[in-house]
Amino acid sequence: MNKIEKQPLGPRMTDDPEWWRGAVIYQIYPRSFQDSNGDGIGDLAGIAARLPYISSLGIDAIWISPFFTSPMKDFGYDVADYCDVDPMFGTLGDFDQVIETAHELGLKVMIDLVMSHTSDQHPWFSNSRKSRDEERSNWYVWADPKPDGTPPNNWLSIFGGSAWQWDARREQYYLHNFLTSQPDLNFHEPAVQEALLDVARFWLERGVDGFRLDTINFYTHDAQLRDNPALAPEKRNATIAPSVNPYNHQEHLYSKNRPENLAFLRKLRAVMEPYGAAAVGEVGDAQRGLEIMGQYTAGTDLMQMCYAFEFLCAVQPTATRIAEVLQTVDELAADGWACWAFSNHDVMRHASRWNLSDAAQRVFATLLMCLRGSVCIYQGEELGLPEADVPFSALQDPYGIEFWPEFKGRDGCRTPMVWDQSGENAGFSTSNTPWLPVSKEHLKSSVAAQEDAPDAVLHHYRRAIALRSEHPALAKGKHADIQVNGTVLSFIRTYEDVAIFCAFNLGEEPAEVNQPAGTWRKLSPDQPLGPIAGAEISRLEAWQSCLLIREPQLTKGT
């Protein structure tokens, strides 16, 4: 354990009131991170014990996926009590220990808030479904059937089928954009908004530094319940199961993405502001994600960051595609702030999704740390882990069970973290039956194995993160001069009087570089080199990157 308890690399942004701007955020999926009590499920005490490792990466903040009281039909994204910890993860005291340990290490703590819906076992829903006269009768989205008994409109659930579920108690349908056991809250009811703002206050008082807001664009629905229009086949570009899920056949104008949502986001920002807290919203929309991201992060009274799914795509993004995305963000979100990720708990790990070689993984890691915006990396990404192969008999994800075998679900990216190569469970758990099997393919890429290998992907991530942390131009700067030359993507990041030229060959063959004029100093995630003439960087080898910095003293020739 000594090797992973080293001091973090590079300066931190913890004293910066805008610590979130350009921050590197490490996502923890708590069920699979570290089991401290041998029940086969990761927990909060396990997270606290492993925080020194996260700190050693040079990370600025952690994002912990849901750990609230839940029946776990969607593994915590179905909340039954917003203000308590599910016993499988520990106690509120254990969470306090996570906060204390993280803050001692200079790490911010963000938690995953699921505000669009609850579990059907939440007391709010139990009260709401009793009758139409209960105190919380209007806290969820209820609607009468059409005269023929069918649902009120054509809205579909992401998990398949209608987004409406019949309830015999009220003789009405209720809306569920996800599982039938995840009824949607009614944001047109002021009391619902106030209750959720109180939830945010509860965790802010407990010491959290911010929130990851699940399905942020799903909060408000169309009060008139108008039908969604059909989506043309050529526009069906959803990230998850685009072909097998009929959800992708609609343009979701009315079931989500409503302009009324902005008013609630302003209230939430006002609650967070006195605490110096920040939020990153998940924008789940395949067609309008970047546009909505721009809307939700504009100005100073909405969310600080949002992420869309452009780089969580199924197909490896080319230099041209990445340039298009960056230019679209400049057009649609010039006043906003993106948060970029290549992997998370909802998509196949990008090492497998894009079929990346070791060299390609390193270049994409460097690219991620050079993008304008903040950055999320998903646990195990820094180890270069591929997607695990989980057999149907071990599958847990309801999405995968529903659409198997055309879509195998999300369990392949959720298997336990591999800490060492000893025992059956790679240091994750002493249980004989962890909640998901540990991937045998992952063992050779464990933390312990890579700590002892200077050329491992893990150390490349450390160097790339340190480079971003050391240079405000990469963390907070503007970008300009986005260019594509064949397989080479390049752009310039600037902050005050410092500029950094970033070039990446995202191809299998050497390629020419449109290098900038002047004298620059070379940077890389591996080692800095001395001053060179810009003209000397004329080509990059396959899967190679080059970073050049221009500082005032170089410009003056000193």
N, C-alpha and C positions, 0 to 999 in steps of 0.2 A: 504493500500500500504506500510505501514511502515515495515511490516515483510519481504517483498521481496526486500527492499532496504538496506539490511544488507551488511556489508563488505564481500568480498569474503574470502573463507577459504583457508589457506595455502599459501605458496610462489608462485609467478608467474615466468614464464620464459621469460618475455617480454624484459629483457636486454640481453638475450642470443642470440648470432648471429645464433645459430641453434635452435631458439625457436620452430620451427616446429617439431623437432625430439622428438617424444613422446608426442606432444601436444594433448589436448582434444579439438576437434573442434565441435561446435554446429551448425547444419544445420537449417537455417531458410527458410521456404517456404513462401515468402512474402505475397502471396494472402491470406494466412490463419493464419497469426501470430497476427496482431492487426490492426484493421480498425480505423483510427483516424478521418475520416470525414463523417462517416455514410453512405457510398455508398455500403456497404456490401463486400468490397474487402480490404484486408490488404494492408498496404502501408509503405513507408519508415519512415514517421513521427511516425507511430505506432511502428516500430522497435526501433527507437531511444528512445521512451518512455519506452519500456520494457527491454532495455539493463541492467538496474540495476538488474533485476531478473536473467538474464543470468549470469551476473557477480557473483551473489550470489551462483551460482552452482560451482564456482571455475574453470570455463571454461577458456581456453587460447585464443581461436579464434572463430569467427563466420564465417560461409560460408552462403552467401545469394544467393539463387537461382535467375535466371535472372529477372531483372527489366527493361531491355532496351525497347526502342520503338519496338512494335510488334503488328501484327494483332491478336495475341493470339490464333492461331489455335492449337498450342501446348503449350500454356500458358507460353510464353516467351522464349521457346527454338527455336522459329522461329524469328530471329532478323531482324528488318527492319532498325535499326540505332544503331550501336555499341556504339556510344558516346553520347547518351542522354537517359533520363529516360522516360518511358512511362507515360503519364499523369495520368493514373489510380494509379500509385505508387507515384506520386509527381513530384519533380523537382530535378535538379542537386544540388540546394541549400539544399534540404531535404537530399540528399545523403551525402553532406558535413557535415550535422549535425550528421548523423549516424557515420561518421568517427571520428568527434571531440568527440562525447559522448563516443564512444567505446574506443578511445585512452585514454581519461580521466579515464576510468575504468580499464585500463590495458589490454584491449582486442584487439587482432589483427583482421583485417577485410579482409576476402577473398571473392571474387566475382566469380560468375559462368560465365566463358567465353565459348561460343559455337562457335568454330572455324571451325568445319567440314562442316557446311552448314549455309545458311541464310534463311530468308523468301523470297518467290517469289516477295514480295513487297519491297525488298531492292533495292535502286537505282542501285547498281551494277548489279543485275539480270535484271532489267528493261532495262539497256543499253545492256547487253550481249545478250538478246533474240531478240533485234531489227533486227539484221542481222549478217552475219559472218564477216562483215568488221568494226564493231564498236570497240571503244577503248578497251572495256572490253569483247570482243567477246570470248576470251579464258579464262575468269575468272571462268567459270563453266565447268562441264564435259559434253561436247556435243559429240554426235556420230551419224553417219549415220545409217539408218536401214539396216538390211540384205536385200538381193535382193527381198525377199518375203514380205518386209515391217515390219517384226517383229523386236523386240528390238535387239541390238547388241550382247547381251549375255544373260546368264541365271541368272544374279544376281537378288536377291529378296530384297524387302523392309521389314524392321522390322514391319511395320504397315500393311503388307499383300500385296500380288501381286508382280508384277514386280517392280524392282528398277528403271525402265526407264519410262519416261513420254514423249509422243509425243508433240512437239511444232510446230504449223503450220507456225509460222513466219519464223523460220529458216529451216523448213522441216528436223528437226533432233530430236533425243531423248536427254533428259538431265537426268543425274543421280540424284536420290533422295534415300538415304538409309532409310529415314523416310517418312514423309508425302509427297505427290506430291507437296505441297506448301513449301517444304524445300529442294530446290536444293543444291547439293553438290558443294562446291568450289573446284577449280582445283589447288591443291598444286604443280603441275608440272609447273605452271606459276609463275616465280619469283616475279612478281608484286603483286600477291595475298599474298604471304608470307610477303612481305614488308608492305602491307596494314594492315595485321593482327598484325604484330609486332608494328605498329604505334598505333593500338587499345590498345595493352597492355601498351605501353608507356603513352597513354592518362590517363588511370586509375591509373597507378603507380604515375604519377605526381600529381594526385588528392589525393593520400595518401593511396591507398589500400596496404595491406601487402602481397597479394598473390592471387592466382587464383585456383579455382576448374575447371579443364579442362574437359568439357563434351566430351564424346566419343573420347578420345584422340587417340585411335588406328584406327579411321576412317579417319584420315586426308588425307592420300595418297592412291590412288587406283593404280591398275596395269595399266600402260600406254598402254599395248597391249590388254587390255580388255579381258583377257582369262576367259573362263568359270570356275566357282567354281566346284570342284568335289562333288559328293554326300557324305553325312555323314551316316555312318552305324547307323541303328535304336538304337542300344544299347549305342551309344555315344551322343544321343540327350538329353542332360542334361541342357538345358538352364534354367535360373532362372525364366524368365517371359513367361508364356503361352507356355510351351515346347511342348504340344501335339497338340494344335489347330493351331499353326502358322507354315506354311511351310518353313519359314525362317530357322527353326531349322533342316531342312533336308539337308542343305549344309554345307560343310567345307569351311569357308570363307577365302581362301588363297589369293584371288585376289581382292576382293572388299574392304578389310581392312587388317590391320596387315602387311603392306608393310615395308621392311627394309629402304626404302627411307625416312620414317618418322623421323628417328633419326637425320638427318641433320637439319630438321626444329626445332626439340626440342632443339638441341644445340644452335640454334640462339635465341630461346625464353629464354633459361636459361641465355644467355649472356645479354639479355635486362633486365632481372630481377635482375641480380647479383648486380649492383650498388645500388639498392634500398633495398637490404637485403630481398627481397621478396621470397616467396616459392610457389610451386604449388603442387597440388595433382591431378593426372590424373585418370579419370574413364576408366578402361579397360573393355570394353564390349566384352568378348569372353568366351563362356562357356567351351571350350576345352583347350585353351592355355593362360588363363588369368594370371596365376601365372608366367608362362614363360615370357610373355610380360611385366608384372610388373617388373620382374628382369632386363629385357633389358632396360626399360625406366628409371630406377632409379639407374643404375650402375654408379660408378665413381662420379665425381664432376661436370660434364658438361651437365648432362641431368636433368630430373625432380627430385625433392627432394623425392616425395612420389607418389605412385599410389595405387589404390585399385581395386581388382578383386571382383568377386561375390560369392566366396566360402562360406562366412558366411551370404550371403543374399539369401541362398538356401531355397527351399520350405520345406524340411524335417529337423527337429531338428537335429543338428549335435551331434553325440555321442562323447564320450571321444576318441574313436579310430579314428573317422573322423577328429576331431580337431588336434590330434597328427599327422595324415597323412598330413594335410595341413601345419602345422608348419614345419614338416620335409621336405616337398616339397619346401617350401620357402627357407629353408636352402640350399637345393640342387640347385635350379634354380635362387635364388635371394640373394645369400650370400653377395653380395656387394651392395644390394639395400635396400629399406626401404618401408615397407608396411604401409597402412592405413586401419584399420579394422572398419567395421560397421555391425550391425545386422539389422538395418532398415534405410530406406531413402524414398524419395518421389516416387520411382519407384516400390516398392514392398510392399506387405501386411505387416502391422506392425508385428514384430516378436512375440509379446505376443499372437497374434491370429495364426500366421503362424505356430508356433511351439506348440500352445495350452499349454502355460506355466501357471503354478500355480504362486501364489504370491512368494512362496519360490524359485521357479525355476527362475523367473525373477531376483530376487536379486542375485542368484548365477551367472547367466549369466552376470549381470552388473559388478560384482566383477571380473569375468574372463576377460571381455573386458578391464578393467582397468589394468590388469596384463599382457596383451599380448605385445610382442616385436613389436614395430611399433608405429604409431600414431593412434588416435581413432576419429571417428565421431559418434556423437549421433544426432538423428533426433528429432526435436521439438515434445514434448509430450511423447517421449520415457521415459524421466525421471519421468513421471507420471504413467507409466505402462499402457498407453492407448491401448486398443484393436483396431482392425480394425473396422471402422464404417460401418454400413450397409446403403449404398446409393441406393435408388431405381432407376430403369432405367429412370424414368421420370425426375430425378434430375441429371442424369449423365452428366458430362462435358468432360471426358477424351476420345479422339478419339480412343484410343487403346481399351478401354472397350466397346465403342459403336460398334466397328468393330467386336469384338469377343464375345459379350454377347450372351447367358448367361454362356457359358463354362468358359469364363474369364471375370470377372466383372470390369476389369480396375484398375486404380490406384487412383480413387477418394476416396476410403475408408481410405487411409492413408493421404489424403490431406485435410480432413475436418478441420474447424477452431479450433484453440487452445482454450482450456477451462480455463479461468482465475478465474471465480467464479461461484456460483450457482444461481446468481440473473438474472432475465430477461430471455428472450427467447434464447439469444445468448451467454450466459456465459461470458460476459464482452468482447467478441471479437468485437462486432459491435452493433450500435443502429439501424441498418437497419432492416426492417421487412423481407427482402429477401437477406440474405448473399449469396455469389456466390455458396457455397455448404451449405447444412443444417448442423447445429450444432448437433452432436450426443447426444441424450438424455442419452445414456448409459455412456457417458463421464462425465456428470455433477458431479457425485459423486466423480470423481477423479480430480477435478479442482485444480489449484494451491492453491487457498484460503483454500479449504477443507483440503489439505494435509499439508499446513503450520502449521495448528493447531493440527496435529496428529503426535506426535514424532516418531511413528513406521511406518510412511508412506514410500512408495517406493521412493518418492522424496528425503527424508532425507538420505535414503540408498545411492542413487546416489551421493549426496553431500559428504557423508563420503568416498565412494569409489574413487571419483575424488580427494578428498583431500589427500587420502593415496597415490595415484599415484604421485600427485604433490610434496608431502613431501619426496618421496624416489626416487632418481635418478635411482636406480636399476630397478624400475618398469617403469619409463618414458623413460630411455635411454639405459638401460643396455643390456647386451647379455643374451641369454638364453641357457640352456644346460639341459642334463639329462631329456629329455622329456620321460615320462613313462605313461603307461596305465595299470591299475590293475582293471579289470572288468569295472565298471562305473566311476572309479576315474581317472581323468587326473591330472598329476603333472609335474612340471618343476621347474627349479631354475633360477632366474634372478640375474645377478651379475653386479656390477659397482664398479670399483676400488677394495677396499678390503671389500666390503659389499655384502652379498648374501641374497636373499629372496627366500624361498621355498614356492611354491604355489600349493595347492591341492584343487580339486573340485570334489565333488560327483555329477555327472550328472544323477542320477538315483533315483528311488522311494524306494529303500531299503538301509539300512546301508551297508557300504563297507569298506574293509581293505585299508590302506594307506601304500605305500612303503616310510616310512619316512626316512629322512637323519639321519646319525649318528651325534653325537655331541650335544652341548648345544646351544639352540636357544631361542629367545624371541618371544612370540606370537603376531601377528598383526591381526587385522580384521577391516572391514569397520565400525564396531560398537564401539569397544573400544580396546585399547592395554592392554595386560595382562603382568604379570611379567615373568622372565626367567623360562623356563621349560626344562626338558630333552627331547631330540628328541624322545626317545623311548616311551614317554607317549602319543604321538599322533599316535595311531595305527588304528583308524577307524573314519569314518565320518558318520554322520546320513544322511538320504535322503536329497538331495538338501542342502548340507552344504559345506562350504569352510573353508580352514585353511591356513593362511599365517604365516610363521616363518621367523624371521630375524636373521642372524648371523653377528655380528659386531666384530671388533677387540677386544674390551674390554671384550666381552663374551668369545671369543676364549682364551684370556689370563686369564680368570677367575677373572677379576676385576669388 
